[in-house]
Amino acid sequence: MKVLFICNQNENRSKTAEDVFKSRFKTKSAGLYNTKPVTEKQLSWADVIVVMEETQRTEIARRFPNQYMQKRIVSIDIPDIYHYNQPELIEALKSRVDNLF
């Protein structure tokens, strides 16, 4: 399964998720508000898109309405309070993603 993880900047949450789950899924990560924001091609690649906050799902719907309607997009409700590879972030990611799959 191909999973695309998305957060605001692709520095902490989605980047950590990409690394944590790469042995379990084919993973990529992207941001919405960074210098190279998520693309239509990246969304098309993914079987499942995991966003960290509900507002990110809304933003994907606004920017990419066609992909939004065709993809499974799930929010795992992890706030932007963590650093890259922070143990508490890894624990939260594992807990929420395990509940999804």
CYANA upper distance limits for C-alpha pairs under 8 A (distance plus 0.5 A):
  1 MET  CA     25 PHE  CA      5.98
  1 MET  CA     26 LYS  CA      6.56
  1 MET  CA     47 ASP  CA      6.83
  1 MET  CA     48 VAL  CA      8.33
  2 LYS  CA     25 PHE  CA      6.50
  2 LYS  CA     26 LYS  CA      5.11
  2 LYS  CA     27 THR  CA      6.35
  2 LYS  CA     45 TRP  CA      7.82
  2 LYS  CA     46 ALA  CA      5.52
  2 LYS  CA     47 ASP  CA      5.63
  2 LYS  CA     48 VAL  CA      7.05
  3 VAL  CA     25 PHE  CA      7.10
  3 VAL  CA     26 LYS  CA      6.64
  3 VAL  CA     27 THR  CA      5.48
  3 VAL  CA     28 LYS  CA      7.07
  3 VAL  CA     46 ALA  CA      5.90
  3 VAL  CA     47 ASP  CA      6.53
  3 VAL  CA     48 VAL  CA      5.50
  3 VAL  CA     49 ILE  CA      6.30
  3 VAL  CA     50 VAL  CA      7.62
  4 LEU  CA     18 GLU  CA      8.28
  4 LEU  CA     27 THR  CA      6.32
  4 LEU  CA     28 LYS  CA      5.42
  4 LEU  CA     29 SER  CA      5.90
  4 LEU  CA     30 ALA  CA      7.89
  4 LEU  CA     42 GLN  CA      8.14
  4 LEU  CA     43 LEU  CA      7.88
  4 LEU  CA     46 ALA  CA      6.17
  4 LEU  CA     47 ASP  CA      8.43
  4 LEU  CA     48 VAL  CA      6.93
  4 LEU  CA     49 ILE  CA      5.31
  4 LEU  CA     50 VAL  CA      6.61
  5 PHE  CA     14 SER  CA      5.51
  5 PHE  CA     15 LYS  CA      8.15
  5 PHE  CA     17 ALA  CA      7.21
  5 PHE  CA     18 GLU  CA      7.09
  5 PHE  CA     27 THR  CA      8.02
  5 PHE  CA     28 LYS  CA      6.83
  5 PHE  CA     29 SER  CA      5.12
  5 PHE  CA     30 ALA  CA      6.91
  5 PHE  CA     49 ILE  CA      6.50
  5 PHE  CA     50 VAL  CA      5.31
  5 PHE  CA     51 VAL  CA      6.43
  5 PHE  CA     52 MET  CA      8.33
  6 ILE  CA     10 ASN  CA      7.32
  6 ILE  CA     14 SER  CA      5.80
  6 ILE  CA     29 SER  CA      6.22
  6 ILE  CA     30 ALA  CA      5.47
  6 ILE  CA     31 GLY  CA      5.94
  6 ILE  CA     32 LEU  CA      7.75
  6 ILE  CA     38 VAL  CA      8.48
  6 ILE  CA     49 ILE  CA      7.85
  6 ILE  CA     50 VAL  CA      6.66
  6 ILE  CA     51 VAL  CA      5.31
  6 ILE  CA     52 MET  CA      7.07
  6 ILE  CA     56 GLN  CA      8.25
  7 CYS  CA     13 ARG  CA      6.90
  7 CYS  CA     14 SER  CA      5.98
  7 CYS  CA     30 ALA  CA      7.26
  7 CYS  CA     31 GLY  CA      5.57
  7 CYS  CA     32 LEU  CA      7.02
  7 CYS  CA     51 VAL  CA      6.50
  7 CYS  CA     52 MET  CA      6.10
  7 CYS  CA     53 GLU  CA      8.00
  7 CYS  CA     56 GLN  CA      7.51
  8 ASN  CA     31 GLY  CA      5.36
  8 ASN  CA     32 LEU  CA      5.48
  8 ASN  CA     33 TYR  CA      5.91
  8 ASN  CA     34 ASN  CA      7.65
  8 ASN  CA     56 GLN  CA      8.02
  9 GLN  CA     30 ALA  CA      8.01
  9 GLN  CA     31 GLY  CA      5.03
  9 GLN  CA     32 LEU  CA      6.79
  9 GLN  CA     33 TYR  CA      6.08
  9 GLN  CA     34 ASN  CA      5.46
 10 ASN  CA     14 SER  CA      6.00
 10 ASN  CA     15 LYS  CA      6.13
 10 ASN  CA     29 SER  CA      7.13
 10 ASN  CA     30 ALA  CA      5.68
 10 ASN  CA     31 GLY  CA      4.86
 10 ASN  CA     32 LEU  CA      8.32
 10 ASN  CA     34 ASN  CA      7.87
 11 GLU  CA     15 LYS  CA      6.22
 11 GLU  CA     31 GLY  CA      8.47
 11 GLU  CA     84 TYR  CA      7.23
 12 ASN  CA     16 THR  CA      6.35
 12 ASN  CA     82 TYR  CA      7.25
 12 ASN  CA     83 HIS  CA      5.80
 12 ASN  CA     84 TYR  CA      4.59
 12 ASN  CA     85 ASN  CA      7.67
 13 ARG  CA     17 ALA  CA      6.68
 13 ARG  CA     52 MET  CA      7.89
 13 ARG  CA     80 ASP  CA      7.91
 13 ARG  CA     82 TYR  CA      7.62
 13 ARG  CA     83 HIS  CA      7.96
 13 ARG  CA     84 TYR  CA      7.07
 13 ARG  CA     89 LEU  CA      7.79
 14 SER  CA     18 GLU  CA      6.59
 14 SER  CA     29 SER  CA      5.97
 14 SER  CA     30 ALA  CA      7.29
 14 SER  CA     31 GLY  CA      8.21
 14 SER  CA     52 MET  CA      8.08
 15 LYS  CA     19 ASP  CA      6.98
 15 LYS  CA     29 SER  CA      6.25
 15 LYS  CA     30 ALA  CA      8.14
 15 LYS  CA     84 TYR  CA      7.69
 16 THR  CA     20 VAL  CA      6.55
 16 THR  CA     84 TYR  CA      6.28
 16 THR  CA     85 ASN  CA      5.90
 16 THR  CA     90 ILE  CA      7.75
 17 ALA  CA     21 PHE  CA      6.53
 17 ALA  CA     29 SER  CA      8.30
 17 ALA  CA     90 ILE  CA      7.98
 17 ALA  CA     93 LEU  CA      7.19
 18 GLU  CA     22 LYS  CA      6.44
 18 GLU  CA     27 THR  CA      5.85
 18 GLU  CA     28 LYS  CA      6.09
 18 GLU  CA     29 SER  CA      6.29
 19 ASP  CA     27 THR  CA      8.35
 20 VAL  CA     90 ILE  CA      7.80
 21 PHE  CA     25 PHE  CA      6.53
 21 PHE  CA     27 THR  CA      7.42
 22 LYS  CA     26 LYS  CA      6.33
 22 LYS  CA     27 THR  CA      5.95
 30 ALA  CA     37 PRO  CA      7.15
 30 ALA  CA     38 VAL  CA      5.82
 31 GLY  CA     36 LYS  CA      8.02
 31 GLY  CA     37 PRO  CA      5.76
 31 GLY  CA     38 VAL  CA      6.20
 32 LEU  CA     37 PRO  CA      5.34
 32 LEU  CA     38 VAL  CA      6.29
 32 LEU  CA     56 GLN  CA      8.07
 33 TYR  CA     37 PRO  CA      6.43
 38 VAL  CA     42 GLN  CA      7.03
 38 VAL  CA     43 LEU  CA      8.03
 39 THR  CA     43 LEU  CA      6.98
 40 GLU  CA     44 SER  CA      6.61
 40 GLU  CA     64 PHE  CA      7.52
 40 GLU  CA     67 GLN  CA      7.95
 41 LYS  CA     45 TRP  CA      6.72
 42 GLN  CA     46 ALA  CA      7.19
 43 LEU  CA     49 ILE  CA      7.87
 43 LEU  CA     67 GLN  CA      7.30
 44 SER  CA     67 GLN  CA      7.36
 47 ASP  CA     71 LYS  CA      7.47
 47 ASP  CA     72 ARG  CA      7.67
 48 VAL  CA     71 LYS  CA      7.07
 48 VAL  CA     72 ARG  CA      5.70
 48 VAL  CA     73 ILE  CA      6.56
 48 VAL  CA     74 VAL  CA      8.24
 49 ILE  CA     71 LYS  CA      7.78
 49 ILE  CA     72 ARG  CA      6.76
 49 ILE  CA     73 ILE  CA      5.18
 49 ILE  CA     74 VAL  CA      6.87
 50 VAL  CA     73 ILE  CA      6.32
 50 VAL  CA     74 VAL  CA      5.52
 50 VAL  CA     75 SER  CA      6.34
 50 VAL  CA     76 ILE  CA      7.56
 51 VAL  CA     56 GLN  CA      6.66
 51 VAL  CA     57 ARG  CA      6.91
 51 VAL  CA     73 ILE  CA      7.69
 51 VAL  CA     74 VAL  CA      6.63
 51 VAL  CA     75 SER  CA      5.29
 51 VAL  CA     76 ILE  CA      6.96
 51 VAL  CA     77 ASP  CA      8.41
 52 MET  CA     56 GLN  CA      7.70
 52 MET  CA     75 SER  CA      6.05
 52 MET  CA     76 ILE  CA      5.79
 52 MET  CA     77 ASP  CA      5.77
 52 MET  CA     78 ILE  CA      5.63
 52 MET  CA     79 PRO  CA      7.48
 53 GLU  CA     57 ARG  CA      7.65
 53 GLU  CA     75 SER  CA      6.11
 53 GLU  CA     76 ILE  CA      7.06
 53 GLU  CA     77 ASP  CA      5.35
 53 GLU  CA     78 ILE  CA      6.74
 53 GLU  CA     79 PRO  CA      7.32
 54 GLU  CA     58 THR  CA      7.07
 54 GLU  CA     75 SER  CA      6.15
 54 GLU  CA     77 ASP  CA      7.43
 55 THR  CA     59 GLU  CA      6.77
 56 GLN  CA     60 ILE  CA      6.75
 57 ARG  CA     61 ALA  CA      6.82
 57 ARG  CA     73 ILE  CA      7.53
 57 ARG  CA     74 VAL  CA      8.21
 57 ARG  CA     75 SER  CA      7.64
 58 THR  CA     62 ARG  CA      6.82
 59 GLU  CA     63 ARG  CA      6.68
 60 ILE  CA     64 PHE  CA      6.05
 60 ILE  CA     65 PRO  CA      7.80
 60 ILE  CA     68 TYR  CA      7.13
 61 ALA  CA     65 PRO  CA      5.35
 61 ALA  CA     67 GLN  CA      8.44
 61 ALA  CA     68 TYR  CA      5.78
 61 ALA  CA     69 MET  CA      8.48
 64 PHE  CA     68 TYR  CA      6.52
 65 PRO  CA     69 MET  CA      6.86
 66 ASN  CA     70 GLN  CA      7.08
 67 GLN  CA     71 LYS  CA      6.53
 68 TYR  CA     72 ARG  CA      8.37
 68 TYR  CA     73 ILE  CA      8.02
 76 ILE  CA     96 ARG  CA      6.62
 76 ILE  CA     97 VAL  CA      8.00
 78 ILE  CA     92 ALA  CA      7.97
 78 ILE  CA     93 LEU  CA      8.37
 82 TYR  CA     86 GLN  CA      6.96
 82 TYR  CA     88 GLU  CA      8.30
 82 TYR  CA     89 LEU  CA      6.65
 83 HIS  CA     89 LEU  CA      8.15
 85 ASN  CA     89 LEU  CA      7.25
 85 ASN  CA     90 ILE  CA      6.90
 86 GLN  CA     90 ILE  CA      6.84
 87 PRO  CA     91 GLU  CA      6.68
 88 GLU  CA     92 ALA  CA      6.69
 89 LEU  CA     93 LEU  CA      6.57
 90 ILE  CA     94 LYS  CA      6.62
 91 GLU  CA     95 SER  CA      6.65
 92 ALA  CA     96 ARG  CA      6.70
 93 LEU  CA     97 VAL  CA      6.41
 94 LYS  CA     98 ASP  CA      6.31
 95 SER  CA     99 ASN  CA      7.01
 96 ARG  CA    100 LEU  CA      7.11
 97 VAL  CA    101 PHE  CA      6.89
